[in-house]
């Protein structure tokens, strides 16, 4: 692996990704009160 690819892999592991394998997106807990308690947004 090149140095740039290693840096990208580390950065992507650090960032929070709320998208799930089925395409839905989890709503972060801090935003749920503003989303009417919604826990996820389903893919169309």
N, C-alpha and C positions, 0 to 999 in steps of 0.2 A: 504494500500500500504506500502511496506517496504521502508526504507530510500533510498536504492540503486535505487529502481524503481522511486522514486520521483526525485532523482538527474538526472537520465536518461531522464525523461520526461521534466524536466526544460532545460537540455542541448539540447535536440532535438528541443525544441521550440525556442531556441536562434539561432541555426545554420540555415543558409540559405539553403533551399532545392529547387533546380530548377526543379526537376522532377514533372511532372503533372500527373493527374489521368489516362490519356490515354497512358502514357508511354513516351510521348515526354519530352524533356528537354529544358527549356528556356535558352537562351544564355544571360549571364549578360551583361548589357549595356556597361561596360568597355571593353568587349571582342568583341563586335559586329564589330568594325572597322577592326579587324584582321580576322573576319569570313565573310568578304564581305557583311556586313550588315544583315547577317542571324539572325533572332530573335528566332528561335527554331529549334531543331533537332528532327525530327519525328521518332517514333519507327517503326521498320520494321514489 
